[in-house]
């Protein structure tokens, strides 16, 4: 089980270039990969994206690639179409303003885009170095996610232990619930009918009321959900979404117990279990 937050960096250098690649990730419901590379290396962006998609299932992942050339492969390029457009515009300005002297080369060279530097090398030549940096960064990044994920697992297990304890307390109160229902119903019958209480009818009404207040099914389902949660946590595979679904089911069952119960001990225990469950859900937001 890994955290969705992590950081890693990788470097590569040879006689031609120095490369630095950084990985950062944050919590996100789905996988969202943002790759920031120099414009001239845009053709390599998809390779970086595919590398990460094969290894990460959830979170926002940001990639920052910096390439510094030690031997320049940049050459000036003249945009002839832009030069012609600028020349026509300058002639129009000259005519409108009544300027006799025509625009010179020094004027054209000051205009944006007339001359630009372009890389003459093939971006593919840089891929081995970029790939090496990416692998280094990912190893560091993944190690950080595992470390934080393990710490999160410890917290989650502490909270599941609280829920287990609460469930034990509630289970121990079931006989008191049944006894309170039986005594309460017998007292009401006696108040209305006095000594003319029909035992068979009383037993039937008691059974019906016990079914209404029974929490045995909810207790069994909570035990099952906790077992499923612990299996997923032990598997240490990406399971954040499935764990969140289990939390929703646990919340439903715990709320049902709270609504059925009229014992103060159970009501207090339900509050404690819901607090533990909310802590688990907070922690799950950081797991892949």
BELGI-V7046 format. One record per pair of residues at least 4 apart in sequence whose C-alpha atoms are under 8 Angstrom apart, sorted by the first residue. I is the first residue (numbers start at 1). J is the second residue. D is the distance in Angstrom with one decimal. If there is no record, write none. Layout:
i = [I/I]
j = [J/J]
d = [D/D]
This chain:
i = [1/1/1/1/1/1/1/1/1/1/1/1/2/2/2/2/2/2/2/2/2/2/2/3/3/3/3/3/3/3/3/3/4/4/4/4/4/4/4/4/4/4/5/5/5/5/5/5/5/6/6/6/6/6/6/6/6/7/7/7/7/7/7/7/7/8/8/8/8/8/8/8/8/8/8/8/9/9/9/9/9/9/9/9/9/9/9/10/10/10/10/10/10/10/10/10/10/11/11/11/11/11/11/11/12/12/12/12/12/12/12/13/13/13/13/14/15/15/16/16/16/17/17/17/17/17/18/18/18/18/19/19/19/19/19/19/19/20/20/20/20/21/21/21/21/21/21/21/21/22/22/22/22/22/23/23/23/23/23/23/23/24/24/24/24/25/25/25/25/26/26/26/27/27/27/27/27/28/28/28/28/29/29/30/30/30/30/31/31/31/31/31/31/32/32/32/32/33/33/33/33/33/34/34/34/34/35/35/35/35/35/35/36/36/36/36/37/37/37/37/37/37/37/38/38/38/38/40/40/41/41/43/44/44/44/44/45/46/47/48/48/48/49/50/51/52/53/57/57/58/59/69/73/73/73/74/74/74/74/75/75/75/75/76/76/76/76/77/77/77/77/78/78/78/79/79/79/79/79/80/80/81/82/82/82/83/83/83/84/85/86/86/87/87/87/88/89/90/90/91/91/91/92/93/94/94/94/94/94/94/95/103/103/104/105/106/107/108/109/109/121/122/123/126/127/128/129/130/131/132/133/134/135/136/137/138/139/140/141/142/143/144/145/146/147/148/149/149/150/151/152/152/153/153/154/155/155/155/156/156/156/156/157/158/159/159/159/159/159/160/160/160/160/160/161/162/162/162/162/163/163/163/163/163/164/165/166/166/166/166/166/167/167/168/169/169/169/170/170/170/171/173/173/174/174/175/176/177/177/177/177/178/178/179/180/181/181/181/181/182/182/183/184/185/185/185/185/186/186/187/188/189/189/189/189/190/190/190/190/193/197/198/199/200/201/202/203/204/205/206/207/208/209/210/212/213/213/214/215/215/215/216/217/218/218/218/218/218/219/219/220/221/221/222/222/222/222/223/224/225/225/225/225/226/227/228/228/229/229/229/230/231/232/232/232/232/233/233/238/238/239/239/239/240/240/240/240/240/241/242/243/243/244/244/244/245/246/247/247/247/247/248/249/250/250/251/251/251/252/253/254/254/254/254/255/255/256/257/257/258/258/258/261/261/262/262/263/264/265/266/267/268/269/270/271/272/273/274/275/276/277/278/279/280/281/282/283]
j = [146/149/150/153/233/235/236/237/238/239/287/288/145/146/147/148/149/150/236/237/238/287/288/145/146/147/148/149/152/286/287/288/25/26/27/28/58/59/145/286/287/288/24/25/26/27/59/145/286/23/24/25/26/141/142/144/145/22/23/24/25/137/140/141/144/22/23/24/136/137/138/139/140/141/142/144/20/21/22/23/133/134/136/137/138/140/141/20/21/22/132/133/134/135/136/137/138/18/19/20/21/132/133/136/18/19/20/129/130/132/133/17/18/19/129/18/70/71/69/70/71/67/68/69/70/71/67/68/69/70/65/66/67/68/129/130/133/65/66/67/133/63/64/65/66/130/133/134/137/63/64/65/134/137/61/62/63/64/137/138/141/61/62/63/141/59/60/61/62/59/60/61/58/59/60/285/286/32/58/59/60/58/59/57/58/59/60/56/57/58/59/60/61/58/59/60/61/49/60/61/62/63/60/61/62/63/45/48/49/62/63/64/62/63/64/65/41/42/45/63/64/65/66/42/65/66/67/119/123/45/123/123/48/123/124/127/49/50/51/52/131/134/53/54/55/56/57/238/288/288/288/73/119/120/121/117/118/119/120/117/118/119/120/115/116/117/118/115/116/117/118/114/115/116/83/113/114/115/116/84/114/85/86/113/114/87/108/114/88/89/90/108/91/103/108/92/93/94/103/95/102/103/96/97/98/99/100/101/102/103/99/107/108/108/109/110/111/114/114/115/125/126/127/130/131/132/133/134/135/136/137/138/139/140/141/142/143/144/145/146/147/148/149/150/151/152/153/287/154/155/156/283/157/233/158/159/280/283/160/279/280/283/161/162/163/276/277/279/280/164/226/276/277/280/165/166/272/273/276/167/272/273/276/277/168/169/170/269/270/272/273/171/219/172/173/266/269/174/266/269/219/177/266/178/215/179/180/181/213/261/263/182/210/183/184/185/206/209/210/186/206/187/188/189/202/205/206/190/202/191/192/193/194/197/202/194/195/196/197/197/202/202/203/204/205/206/207/208/209/210/211/212/213/214/260/260/261/260/219/257/260/220/221/222/253/254/256/257/223/253/224/225/253/226/250/253/254/227/228/229/246/249/250/230/231/232/246/233/243/246/234/235/236/237/239/243/237/239/287/288/243/287/288/244/284/285/287/288/245/246/247/284/248/281/284/249/250/251/277/280/281/252/253/254/277/255/274/277/256/257/258/270/273/274/259/270/260/261/270/266/267/270/266/267/266/267/267/268/269/270/271/272/273/274/275/276/277/278/279/280/281/282/283/284/285/286/287]
d = [6.9/5.8/7.1/7.8/7.0/7.7/4.0/5.1/5.8/7.6/7.1/7.0/5.2/4.7/7.7/7.1/4.3/7.2/7.7/7.8/7.1/5.8/5.7/4.7/6.4/8.0/5.7/4.3/7.8/5.5/4.4/5.7/6.4/5.8/5.4/7.8/6.9/5.5/6.6/5.4/5.4/5.2/7.3/4.9/4.7/6.3/7.7/6.2/7.1/7.8/5.8/5.3/7.3/5.4/7.1/5.5/5.2/7.4/5.5/4.6/6.7/8.0/7.2/4.7/6.7/5.8/5.1/6.8/7.8/4.5/6.1/7.4/4.8/4.0/7.8/7.9/7.2/5.6/4.4/6.2/7.5/7.9/6.8/4.1/7.5/6.9/7.5/5.9/5.3/6.6/7.6/4.2/6.1/7.3/4.7/4.3/8.0/7.5/5.5/4.6/6.4/7.7/4.9/7.5/5.9/5.0/6.7/5.7/7.3/6.9/5.8/5.7/4.3/6.1/7.4/6.7/6.8/7.5/6.0/5.0/5.2/6.7/5.6/4.4/5.1/7.1/5.9/5.1/6.4/7.0/7.4/5.8/4.7/6.4/7.1/6.8/7.2/6.0/5.3/6.6/6.7/7.1/5.7/4.5/6.4/7.5/5.9/6.3/6.8/5.8/5.1/6.6/8.0/6.3/7.0/5.8/4.9/6.7/6.4/7.1/6.8/5.7/5.2/6.7/7.7/6.5/5.3/4.3/6.1/5.7/5.2/6.6/8.0/5.0/6.2/6.9/5.8/7.6/6.6/4.2/5.5/6.6/6.4/7.6/5.0/5.8/7.6/7.6/5.9/4.2/4.9/5.9/7.6/7.5/6.2/4.6/6.1/6.8/5.8/4.7/6.0/7.8/7.6/6.1/4.8/6.2/6.6/7.7/7.2/6.0/4.7/6.5/7.6/5.7/4.9/6.2/6.4/6.4/7.1/8.0/6.4/5.1/7.0/6.7/7.3/7.2/7.7/7.3/7.4/7.2/5.8/7.5/6.8/7.5/7.7/7.5/6.3/6.1/6.2/6.5/8.0/7.7/6.2/6.3/7.0/5.9/6.9/7.3/6.8/5.4/7.0/7.6/5.4/5.6/6.2/5.7/5.2/4.4/6.1/5.3/5.5/6.5/6.8/6.3/5.5/4.5/6.3/5.5/5.4/6.1/6.7/5.8/4.6/6.7/6.3/7.0/5.4/6.4/7.9/6.3/7.6/6.4/6.1/7.5/6.3/6.0/7.3/6.0/6.3/6.3/6.1/7.3/6.2/7.9/7.6/6.3/6.3/6.0/6.7/6.2/7.2/7.4/6.1/5.9/5.8/5.0/7.2/7.9/6.9/7.9/6.5/6.2/7.7/6.8/6.2/6.6/7.1/7.2/6.4/7.2/7.5/7.7/7.0/6.2/5.8/6.1/6.3/6.1/6.2/6.3/6.1/6.0/6.2/6.5/5.9/5.8/6.1/6.4/6.4/6.2/6.2/6.3/5.8/6.1/6.5/6.2/6.2/6.7/6.5/6.7/6.3/6.4/6.1/7.4/6.3/6.5/7.9/7.8/6.2/7.8/5.5/6.9/6.1/6.6/6.5/5.1/7.0/7.0/6.4/6.2/7.5/7.2/7.6/7.8/6.1/6.2/7.9/6.7/6.4/6.1/8.0/5.1/6.6/7.5/6.3/6.4/6.2/5.7/7.3/7.4/6.1/6.1/7.1/6.2/6.6/7.7/7.4/6.7/5.8/7.3/7.4/6.4/7.4/6.4/7.8/6.1/5.9/6.2/7.9/7.9/7.4/6.2/6.4/6.1/5.9/6.1/7.1/7.2/6.8/6.2/5.9/6.1/6.4/6.2/7.7/8.0/6.7/6.1/7.1/6.2/6.4/5.7/7.2/6.6/7.8/4.4/6.6/8.0/6.6/5.9/7.3/6.2/6.1/6.2/6.1/6.0/6.1/6.3/6.2/6.0/6.3/6.5/6.3/5.7/7.8/5.5/6.9/7.7/6.2/6.1/7.4/6.2/6.2/6.1/5.5/7.5/7.4/6.8/6.3/7.8/6.3/6.1/7.4/6.1/6.0/6.6/7.8/6.2/6.3/6.1/6.3/7.6/6.7/6.2/6.3/6.3/8.0/6.2/6.3/6.9/6.1/6.2/6.8/7.4/6.7/7.5/7.7/7.9/7.7/5.3/6.1/7.9/6.6/6.2/6.1/7.5/5.6/5.3/6.4/6.4/6.3/7.4/6.5/6.7/6.9/6.5/6.2/6.1/7.0/8.0/6.9/6.3/6.4/6.1/7.9/6.1/7.0/7.3/6.3/6.4/6.3/6.5/7.6/7.3/6.2/7.6/6.2/6.1/7.6/7.2/5.8/6.1/6.7/6.9/7.7/7.4/6.4/6.2/6.2/6.1/6.5/6.6/6.2/6.1/6.3/6.4/6.2/6.1/6.4/6.4/6.3/6.3/6.4/6.1/6.5/7.6/7.2]
